Amino acid sequence: MNRALVDRIAGALLYEGYLLYPYRPSVKNRHRWTFGGLYPPSYAQARGGSDSSEMQTQCLVRGGPRTVLSVSVRFLQLVARQVGEFDQPLICWRDDEPPPFRYVQSLRVGEDVVHSWQEAVERTIPLDDADLGDLVARPRWVEFSFVPGCEYEPVSAPGGKIVGIVERQQRRIAGGADLAAETVGEGLFRVTVRVENRTPFKAAAPDDRDEALLHALVSTHTIVGVEHGEFVSLFDPPEPLRELAAGCRNVGTWPVLVGAEGETDTLLSSPIILYDYPQIAPESPGDLFDSTEIDEILTLRILTLTDDEKRAMAALDDRGRALLERTEALAREQLMGLHGTFREYRPRAGRPIHG
């Protein structure tokens, strides 16, 4: 497995939609995190099936009872970042709990503005390596949970006095992953990975999406590796295996081969439809939070923001600031390289996998 390549592609998908145009909180995208969200079951049921609490990956593996699978589940856990303001500036506070403050949407400190926002923490759930023979006999269930917590960060004015705080609240998340295998032919297995959100949740209102997101597994995807065996492409399976491949039931996710062209030891199952062997666009100077493709239009939109809009973008968070600085530093040759690039794709007999 080319872990560096897999991680780079998975990382791009993990932050799909994190910070798309218009890049600032005053007119922020109200429905970010639209891919791979697994919500608490009670919320998903209240929504009548428009949101899900689980996803499932099924794939075909050539191998034997001693073929080893390695599986990891990755997602984002959202953190509520809220800004607070003190009535009077402080020199310091000594305890973990700050003095009384009032919540505000934003706080101007000198030339900067600190905004309330949603941040994200990356989570990885590794499942212990397992032989296919063992999984056929005994499916494996792995539980995981993250406890709630709250942290405070002082906001200091240019003179050094503390004028406000940033409060970061993390909600509880609980879930699990089910790993199973079944024999479907000579030297052929169907592997199933099901990921569930099992977080207890009671919303203040049935459509309280912002609060539900804090209890959700966001941008969930699964990475599956194999030793002493190989994955069968579900996008373009060999003719004798087309019927079996079509029978794989993938719910909310699409597994594709990943790595160098022709390698069959790694599968990336993501909520975004991709071809086998996806690659980061070589012209890309860095994250645009728009999947694996570089986008000239997004770059031009950043460059045409007003100075006030750019300041708001830079104040949003570290990723927004880095995106702005990187875009403004593009040389003319780099910018022109984003325009008019053609790719050649081979015709394939297969078709995208439908859940």
RODRENNU-919502 format. One record per residue: x negated, y, z negated of N, C-alpha, C in turn. Coordinates in steps of 0.001 Angstrom, whole numbers, padded with zeros to 6 digits, always signed. Layout:
RODRENNU-919502
XYZXYZXYZ/...
***
This chain:
RODRENNU-919502
-000842-001199+000000+000000+000000+000000-000880+001253+000000/-000599+002154+000918-001275+003450+000931-000519+004365-000024/-000895+004309-001288-000116+004993-002328-000100+006511-002131/-001222+007074-001700-001275+008526-001513-000283+008971-000445/-000198+008213+000660+000733+008556+001728+002169+008396+001261/+002449+007287+000578+003802+007047+000081+004224+008147-000891/+003334+008507-001803+003664+009530-002788+003908+010889-002131/+003145+011183-001080+003327+012479-000416+004697+012556+000263/+005076+011495+000946+006385+011485+001611+007502+011471+000579/+007365+010625-000441+008388+010560-001480+008513+011889-002213/+007385+012570-002431+007429+013865-003099+008165+014906-002293/+007991+014868-000959+008719+015811-000104+010218+015565-000189/+010616+014300-000232+012041+013978-000310+012599+014301-001695/+011765+014140-002708+012209+014377-004080+012705+015803-004268/+012046+016760-003600+012395+018171-003772+013186+018728-002585/+013793+017836-001793+014648+018297-000700+015732+019224-001247/+015804+020440-000719+016840+021379-001145+016547+022107-002437/+015362+021883-003048+015074+022522-004328+015096+024039-004219/+014539+024566-003126+014366+026016-003032+014493+026446-001577/+015676+026298-001015+015885+026708+000369+016421+028134+000431/+016372+028688+001648+016864+030045+001877+018231+030210+001222/+018483+031311+000463+017753+032573+000433+016716+032724-000672/+016337+031660-001373+015135+031650-002207+015180+032510-003467/+016290+033033-003834+016315+033883-005021+017641+033698-005750/+017654+033883-007065+018824+033526-007865+020024+034434-007674/+019818+035677-007213+020970+036572-007078+021975+036053-006060/+021485+035337-005059+022361+034738-004054+021932+033290-003837/+021631+032595-004916+021058+031253-004811+022069+030275-004231/+021543+029198-003666+022403+028141-003159+023195+027552-004322/+024495+027592-004221+025327+027116-005322+025413+025601-005371/+025035+024946-004299+025118+023487-004276+023788+022882-003852/+022766+023156-004647+021514+022438-004467+021717+021013-004973/+020670+020196-004819+020689+018833-005339+021855+018021-004751/+022025+018094-003444+023144+017387-002816+022762+015984-002354/+021505+015597-002482+021071+014286-002034+020670+013425-003224/+021152+012194-003238+020679+011224-004216+021031+011522-005648/+022139+012203-005886+022566+012483-007255+023394+011342-007821/+022939+010783-008950+023705+009762-009660+024226+010388-010951/+025540+010535-011031+026175+011272-012120+026666+010318-013213/+026929+010859-014402+027524+010015-015438+028811+009364-014925/+029077+008109-015289+030254+007407-014756+031568+008145-014982/+031742+008757-016157+033004+009444-016433+033215+010621-015486/+032132+011326-015156+032247+012452-014235+032534+011954-012823/+031821+010900-012398+032038+010359-011059+033470+009874-010889/+034016+009229-011918+035402+008752-011837+036375+009915-011774/+036109+010958-012549+037001+012122-012544+037001+012824-011198/+035904+012690-010456+035796+013321-009144+036425+012484-008041/+036967+011318-008407+037695+010508-007444+036837+009856-006381/+035571+009617-006703+034706+008928-005755+033875+009819-004865/+034034+011141-004970+033210+012030-004140+031768+012075-004629/+031532+011732-005888+030186+011596-006435+030043+010193-006997/+028818+009711-007053+028581+008335-007463+027733+008277-008719/+027845+007171-009437+026998+006946-010608+025957+005863-010351/+025946+005271-009141+024969+004227-008851+024632+004210-007365/+023489+003616-007050+023107+003392-005663+022466+002017-005558/+022489+001473-004366+021978+000115-004175+021135+000015-002918/+019983-000635-003065+019104-000947-001945+019086-002451-001740/+019289-002893-000500+019107-004295-000138+018158-004368+001047/+017251-005328+001009+016271-005481+002078+015915-006948+002230/+015256-007270+003330+014818-008630+003609+013311-008728+003445/+012869-009820+002811+011446-010053+002575+011084-011442+003079/+010042-011511+003899+009456-012801+004261+008400-013152+003228/+008465-014380+002719+007501-014783+001709+007878-016104+001103/+007403-016314-000121+007683-017544-000838+007963-017254-002293/+008164-018288-003097+008488-018087-004518+007438-017272-005268/+006162-017309-004809+005107-016583-005510+004829-015204-004904/+005615-014818-003941+005506-013461-003412+005887-012472-004513/+005067-011433-004687+005224-010505-005813+005827-009188-005329/+006846-008736-006052+007450-007436-005788+007034-006449-006871/+006735-005215-006451+006542-004112-007399+007556-003036-007049/+008296-002582-008044+009401-001649-007809+009283-000478-008774/+009501+000713-008260+009597+001889-009125+010741+002762-008635/+011434+003358-009578+012542+004271-009290+012097+005661-009699/+012304+006629-008801+011903+008001-009088+013104+008922-008938/+013171+009931-009801+014234+010924-009710+013802+012185-010441/+014593+013220-010307+014387+014458-011037+015405+014556-012163/+014961+015009-013316+015869+015382-014398+015869+016897-014497/+017054+017478-014396+017143+018929-014420+017110+019457-015845/+016517+020619-015980+016383+021303-017270+017026+022684-017130/+017877+023033-018083+018517+024354-018074+017550+025384-018651/+017121+026296-017809+016244+027376-018266+017090+028628-018439/+017199+029098-019685+017998+030284-019982+017109+031349-020613/+017369+032578-020228+016582+033707-020717+017324+034366-021873/+016598+034693-022921+017165+035382-024061+016459+036700-024322/+017183+037657-024890+016626+038987-025162+016811+039325-026634/+015783+039904-027258+015862+040342-028648+016366+041784-028707/+017063+042103-029783+017507+043488-029973+016322+044414-030193/+015327+043932-030924+014120+044707-031185+012891+043864-030828/+011873+044459-030217+010655+043694-029889+010026+043107-031147/+009393+041962-031007+008746+041262-032112+007239+041235-031892/+006519+041152-032989+005073+040959-032890+004767+039471-032726/+005507+038631-033457+005339+037182-033347+006470+036506-034114/+006593+035211-033953+007403+034410-034865+006624+033140-035186/+006796+032641-036377+005950+031568-036878+006594+030199-036776/+007904+030131-036736+008590+028846-036740+008912+028407-035317/+009295+027141-035180+009718+026633-033871+010989+027316-033396/+011842+027677-034341+013096+028337-033984+012887+029850-033953/+013245+030508-032854+013064+031962-032776+014149+032688-033560/+013953+033976-033840+015012+034776-034462+016219+034869-033523/+017347+035375-034008+018547+035485-033173+018275+036292-031895/+018899+035854-030811+018765+036517-029512+020085+036364-028766/+020213+037093-027691+021404+036969-026847+020969+036515-025453/+021774+035630-024863+021475+035135-023525+021740+036216-022486/+020852+036301-021509+021032+037217-020380+020690+036447-019100/+021234+036915-017978+020954+036247-016708+019526+036490-016246/+019011+037694-016564+017628+038010-016206+017109+039074-017159/+015791+039179-017217+015156+040120-018129+013973+040767-017408/+014005+042085-017289+012905+042796-016652+011812+043077-017688/+010601+042699-017324+009446+042897-018203+008353+043550-017365/+008189+044847-017527+007236+045564-016691+007667+045500-015243/+006782+045038-014362+007090+044901-012935+007756+043575-012600/+007830+042675-013579+008364+041335-013323+009788+041197-013835/+010484+040189-013289+011815+039836-013753+011826+038341-014043/+012285+037969-015228+012395+036568-015621+013863+036164-015476/+014117+035075-014734+015480+034663-014417+015865+033384-015149/+017163+033253-015442+017714+031961-015811+017784+031107-014551/+017566+029794-014702+017431+028951-013514+017520+027494-013934/+017539+026588-012972+017416+025164-013250+016035+024706-012813/+015293+024140-013745+014008+023555-013421+014170+022046-013289/+013103+021376-012916+013175+019934-012703+011935+019254-013255/+012148+018115-013897+011067+017281-014408+011083+015971-013632/+009935+015565-013115+009860+014311-012371+009867+013129-013340/+010658+012111-012995+010729+010890-013792+010418+009692-012897/+009628+008769-013421+009329+007522-012724+009607+006360-013658/+010415+005407-013192+010732+004209-013964+010072+003025-013266/+008933+002539-013784+008302+001368-013160+008950+000083-013681/+009284-000808-012773+009755-002127-013152+008563-003076-013086/+008425-003947-014078+007294-004874-014087+007291-005725-012822/+006083-006045-012318+005978-006903-011141+006710-008223-011384/+007309-008756-010321+008108-009975-010463+007929-010862-009244/+007840-012183-009460+007812-013150-008373+009217-013329-007821/+009311-013541-006505+010624-013761-005897+011304-014994-006477/+010516-016033-006737+011104-017244-007314+011756-016980-008659/+011097-016169-009492+011669-015834-010791+012931-014992-010643/+012933-014080-009674+014099-013222-009498+015298-013994-008956/+015046-015013-008159+016149-015858-007695+016796-016569-008882/+015966-017039-009810+016487-017767-010966+017049-016845-012034/+016413-015686-012225+016814-014789-013317+016699-013329-012865/+017793-012714-012457+017755-011276-012137+017282-010478-013346/+016689-009338-013092+016085-008537-014159+016826-007210-014306/+017098-006846-015553+017736-005568-015864+016789-004764-016748/+016483-003526-016341+015571-002657-017086+016316-001388-017459/+016384-001100-018754+017056+000105-019226+016040+001227-019439/+016517+002457-019308+015664+003615-019582+016524+004729-020164/+015887+005619-020901+016598+006766-021468+015606+007871-021780/+016117+009090-021783+015337+010272-022140+016155+011087-023130/+015539+011430-024256+016259+012066-025346+016429+013555-025067/+017449+014173-025666+017614+015621-025504+016538+016376-026264/+016310+017595-025838+015311+018424-026509+015453+019866-026096/+014775+020734-026845+014831+022172-026573+013468+022781-026897/+012967+023599-025983+011692+024281-026184+011864+025767-025925/+011014+026559-026587+011067+028015-026439+009705+028545-026003/+009759+029519-025126+008543+030182-024656+008717+031689-024813/+007805+032378-025521+007962+033822-025701+007714+034583-024397/+008431+035676-024235+008238+036573-023091+007683+037883-023640/+006470+038210-023256+005792+039380-023824+005768+040528-022826/+005942+041734-023330+005836+042952-022527+004361+043278-022323/+004046+044201-021391+002641+044557-021150+001889+044968-022401/+002546+045586-023374+001862+046000-024597+001604+044875-025563/+002148+043676-025293+001899+042529-026156+003057+042148-027047/+004041+043041-027224+005174+042700-028076+006111+041732-027364/+006762+040865-028149+007660+039847-027607+009052+040452-027465/+009540+040522-026239+010836+041165-025978+011937+040151-025691/+011561+038906-025469+012569+037894-025170+011964+036511-025199/+012766+035530-024814+012305+034146-024792+012859+033446-023557/+012230+032353-023210+012774+031407-022235+013094+030128-022997/+014351+029755-022973+014800+028531-023639+015005+027446-022583/+014391+026287-022801+014551+025149-021898+015247+024019-022631/+016440+023686-022151+017230+022628-022773+017286+021417-021851/+016985+020273-022428+017037+019005-021703+018095+018122-022330/+019032+017643-021530+020111+016794-022017+019666+015332-022057/+020477+014525-022706+020203+013092-022748+020554+012452-021405/+019726+011498-020987+019999+010679-019805+019750+009220-020174/+020654+008340-019761+020491+006903-019983+020924+006166-018726/+020193+005129-018382+020551+004364-017192+019816+003051-017151/+019853+002431-015999+019191+001143-015849+019014+000789-014393/+018140-000191-014165+017887-000695-012817+017977-002211-012834/+018688-002758-011864+018903-004197-011739+018118-004688-010530/+017303-005712-010713+016481-006267-009641+016805-007743-009495/+017180-008149-008272+017577-009536-008034+017127-009961-006642/+017087-011286-006416+016728-011836-005114+017537-013101-004872/+017768-013394-003596+018434-014634-003208+017794-015167-001939/+017762-016480-001820+017221-017110-000632+018263-017082+000478/+017878-016591+001659+018824-016504+002775+018304-017243+004012/+017192-017940+003883+016634-018704+004996+015286-019253+004603/+014702-020047+005477+013397-020613+005207+012358-019493+005128/+011781-019322+003927+010790-018273+003742+011352-016874+003860/+012642-016707+003596+013288-015411+003748+014191-015138+002548/+014080-013924+002000+014826-013546+000802+015519-012205+001024/+016685-012075+000391+017343-010771+000312+017123-010229-001086/+016543-009048-001176+016232-008409-002455+017206-007262-002677/+017698-007146-003898+018638-006081-004261+018089-005286-005438/+018067-003967-005281+017714-003061-006384+018890-002110-006573/+019523-002174-007733+020655-001295-008033+020280-000377-009186/+020470+000904-009006+020142+001903-010022+021441+002518-010517/+021605+002611-011835+022838+003122-012425+022551+004242-013415/+023415+005238-013431+023450+006226-014504+024510+005766-015498/+024130+005562-016743+025067+005116-017777+025173+006134-018908/+024940+007379-018611+024940+008422-019634+026365+008725-020091/+026650+008664-021396+027963+009127-021889+028097+010624-021633/+029260+011046-021180+029415+012450-020812+030877+012848-020953/+031078+014016-021570+032407+014598-021677+032311+016050-021257/+032868+016364-020099+032752+017708-019545+033781+018639-020168/+033412+019918-020219+034371+020918-020685+035511+021075-019685/+035226+020820-018417+036230+020868-017361+035889+019790-016339/+036883+019238-015649+036619+018149-014707+035630+018512-013605/+035553+019792-013246+034671+020208-012159+033418+020916-012676/+033017+020622-013907+031844+021266-014505+030578+020634-013926/+030291+020953-012680+029183+020314-011971+027830+020709-012543/+027660+021971-012909+026369+022415-013431+025972+021635-014680/+026944+021406-015557+026639+020638-016765+026425+019168-016432/+027221+018617-015515+027053+017215-015129+025673+016973-014514/+025177+017952-013770+023854+017810-013158+022754+017642-014199/+022931+018249-015361+021921+018127-016410+021892+016727-017010/+022926+015937-016740+022989+014544-017199+022816+013573-016041/+022423+014074-014882+022358+013259-013672+020935+012837-013342/+020822+011775-012543+019579+011392-011895+019628+012043-010516/+018757+012993-010257+018823+013804-009044+017737+013365-008063/+018074+013371-006770+017127+012980-005713+016567+011584-005962/+017413+010685-006370+016969+009341-006733+016499+008563-005506/+015354+007922-005610+014906+007028-004558+014046+005928-005157/+013865+004867-004372+013204+003658-004845+012035+003320-003929/+010920+002929-004518+009753+002469-003764+009539+000994-004102/+009464+000164-003071+009298-001281-003263+008055-001726-002504/+007165-002412-003190+005967-002965-002567+005981-004477-002652/+005253-005141-001763+005214-006600-001749+003778-007074-001551/+003411-008138-002262+002128-008811-002093+002384-010246-001659/+001565-010724-000733+001713-012084-000195+003079-012264+000482/+003498-011248+001167+004749-011288+001905+004868-010035+002748/+006019-009835+003384+006227-008642+004197+007710-008312+004272/+007996-007026+004415+009363-006578+004601+009759-006681+006070/+011035-006922+006292+011601-006910+007629+012226-005541+007862/+011918-004926+008978+012529-003635+009291+014031-003796+009425/+014780-002983+008696+016234-002974+008854+016655-002021+009955/+015784-001112+010294+016093-000186+011376+015930-000859+012738/+014902-001682+012867+014636-002370+014132+014214-003808+013838/+015142-004650+013354+014791-006023+012982+014547-006887+014217/+013757-007958+014066+013607-008893+015182+014941-009555+015505/+015113-009946+016742+016399-010459+017221+016977-011571+016344/+016187-012567+015920+016785-013653+015124+017321-013194+013765/+016882-012022+013296+017275-011572+011963+018245-010398+011993/+018752-010043+013171+019624-008870+013268+020894-009042+012441/+021483-010200+012474+022726-010404+011728+022488-010313+010225/+021404-010931+009759+021076-010843+008335+020766-009406+007932/+020026-008700+008780+019701-007307+008478+020959-006458+008409/+021891-006696+009346+023138-005930+009348+023974-006228+008113/+023774-007395+007504+024531-007759+006311+023993-007171+005027/+022819-006542+005082+022282-005885+003880+023158-004680+003547/+023569-004584+002317+024483-003517+001891+023695-002458+001117/+023495-001326+001773+022791-000206+001151+023796+000898+000866/+023890+001286-000397+024898+002251-000846+024199+003523-001313/+024402+004597-000554+023833+005884-000928+022355+006012-000681/+021770+005066+000047+020328+005093+000271+019997+004301+001525/+018867+004618+002166+018468+004009+003425+017005+003583+003326/+016719+002267+003337+015332+001802+003210+014627+001744+004559/+013403+002274+004608+012583+002235+005820+011171+001818+005450/+010478+001230+006418+009071+000909+006231+008275+002198+006159/+007266+002221+005304+006458+003419+005141+004997+003015+005045/+004128+003872+005556+002701+003587+005613+002197+003833+007015/+001052+003247+007346+000542+003336+008714+001412+002483+009626/+001546+002916+010879+002368+002194+011848+001979+000726+011870/+002973-000156+011726+002736-001591+011769+002588-002244+010408/+002346-001464+009350+002245-002050+008011+003631-002434+007507/+003698-003532+006768+005001-004050+006321+005011-004375+004833/+004151-003716+004065+004067-004063+002642+004742-003044+001731/+005331-001973+002296+005936-000943+001455+007244-000468+002077/+008240-000299+001217+009551+000181+001635+009908+001397+000792/+010361+002441+001450+010862+003625+000757+012356+003712+001004/+013127+003682-000056+014581+003746+000047+015034+005078-000523/+015500+005977+000363+015837+007331-000055+017248+007685+000391/+017831+008733-000213+019172+009161+000182+019202+009952+001482/+018043+010129+002119+017948+010873+003371+017608+009890+004484/+018356+009922+005581+018148+008980+006676+016841+009294+007392/+015973+008291+007470+014682+008422+008144+014489+007248+009086/+013530+007377+010001+013059+006258+010797+011980+005521+010013/+011653+004296+010480+010484+003620+009934+009243+004485+010137/+008334+004407+009171+007048+005108+009191+007206+006629+009310/+007972+007239+008426+008065+008703+008448+006726+009324+008091/+006477+010510+008614+005231+011217+008354+005537+012676+008017/+004686+013272+007189+004758+014710+006982+004259+015389+008251/+004989+016401+008720+004575+017104+009931+003160+017639+009757/+002239+017319+010674+000844+017770+010514+000706+019288+010559/+001673+019993+011167+001599+021458+011223+001986+022106+009885/+002562+021327+008994+003084+021901+007760+001960+022404+006861/+001984+023682+006471+000959+024197+005562+001264+023911+004095/+002436+023345+003818+002817+023062+002434+004315+022880+002322/+004789+022695+001098+006199+022403+000872+007103+023554+001298/+008110+023225+002092+009211+024146+002386+010503+023651+001756/+010434+022502+001052+011601+021904+000401+012676+021591+001429/+012218+021112+002599+013122+020799+003696+012716+019472+004319/+012628+018426+003481+012307+017082+003919+010914+017040+004533/+010707+016164+005540+009363+015968+006083+009072+016863+007277/+009997+017758+007645+009812+018563+008841+009417+019992+008490/+008456+020517+009250+008119+021916+009140+009179+022712+009891/+009548+023864+009364+010646+024631+009943+010205+026064+010176/+010088+026423+011451+009678+027775+011802+010686+028812+011330/+011983+028476+011411+013025+029427+011037+012918+029791+009559/+012702+028785+008694+012570+029075+007266+011359+029970+007003/+010264+029713+007706+009070+030536+007535+009335+031984+007936/+010002+032169+009068+010298+033531+009523+011254+034238+008575/+012172+033499+008000+013103+034115+007044+012359+034635+005823/+011382+033887+005367+010598+034352+004226+009841+035630+004588/+009242+035638+005775+008432+036792+006181+009278+038042+006381/+010560+037902+006639+011416+039069+006871+012189+039503+005623/+011924+038865+004479+012543+039326+003240+012032+040729+002904/+012873+041508+002243+012435+042819+001774+011466+042647+000609/+010777+043730+000241+009846+043664-000879+010561+043281-002168/+011754+043824-002398+012514+043484-003601+012893+042002-003593/+013298+041500-002427+013668+040083-002332+012462+039179-002555/+011300+039596-002064+010092+038807-002288+009696+038805-003763/+009871+039943-004428+009576+039983-005861+010504+039046-006625/+011780+039015-006233+012734+038116-006886+012356+036664-006632/+011917+036361-005442+011498+034998-005107+010272+034588-005914/+009297+035492-006020+008073+035195-006763+008344+035007-008243/+009366+035700-008752+009688+035611-010176+010500+034372-010513/+010960+033659-009486+011860+032529-009723+011184+031417-010510/+010105+030863-009944+009314+029846-010634+008006+029647-009874/+007170+028751-010351+005850+028559-009749+005951+028082-008302/+006929+027221-008014+007058+026705-006643+007479+027808-005680/+008397+028670-006117+008813+029778-005274+007676+030751-005021/+006898+031037-006061+005768+031957-005917+004714+031376-004963/+004421+030073-005112+003422+029440-004251+003885+029416-002797/+005173+029173-002577+005707+029159-001216+005575+030534-000575/+005888+031578-001316+005774+032929-000785+004317+033276-000467/+003411+033004-001394+002008+033325-001176+001429+032558+000007/+001799+031290+000119+001290+030476+001218+001810+030969+002569/+003086+031337+002605+003683+031802+003857+003082+033129+004292/+002900+034051+003351+002343+035349+003708+000875+035250+004120/+000199+034176+003711-001210+034009+004042-001432+033272+005365/-000350+032852+006034-000486+032113+007288-001202+032955+008337/-002200+032382+008963-002848+033042+010102-001938+032959+011320/-002179+033842+012293-001348+033857+013499-001366+032490+014190/-002537+031838+014228-002640+030536+014883-001777+029495+014168/-001733+029563+012835-000891+028619+012091+000579+028868+012362/+000965+030134+012393+002363+030466+012644+002783+030027+014045/+001920+030242+015017+002242+029824+016381+002285+028308+016494/+001529+027620+015638+001548+026162+015650+002866+025573+015197/+003685+026377+014516+004997+025911+014081+006024+025993+015206/+005660+026627+016301+006602+026903+017387+006313+026022+018592/+007335+025396+019111+007197+024678+020368+006437+023376+020271/+006466+022706+019112+005798+021415+018978+006733+020304+019434/+006227+019416+020284+007027+018306+020779+006495+017006+020199/+007391+016100+019909+007025+014769+019430+007538+013731+020421/+006814+012652+020542+007267+011556+021388+007670+010398+020496/+008905+009947+020639+009413+008819+019865+009724+007668+020808/+009285+006482+020433+009585+005320+021249+011052+004946+021118/+011699+004537+022211+013071+004037+022101+013092+002793+021224/+014092+002687+020399+014216+001519+019527+015579+000865+019768/+015577-000439+019665+016830-001152+019870+017724-001096+018647/+017110-000799+017490+017888-000796+016251+018691+000464+016095/+019339+000588+014985+020149+001741+014704+020064+002064+013223/+020346+003303+012828+020301+003633+011395+021216+002742+010584/+020856+002548+009347+021577+001647+008453+022707+002427+007796/+023882+001897+007822+025022+002581+007219+025399+001865+005925/+025630+002682+004857+026013+002077+003586+027466+001697+003591/
***
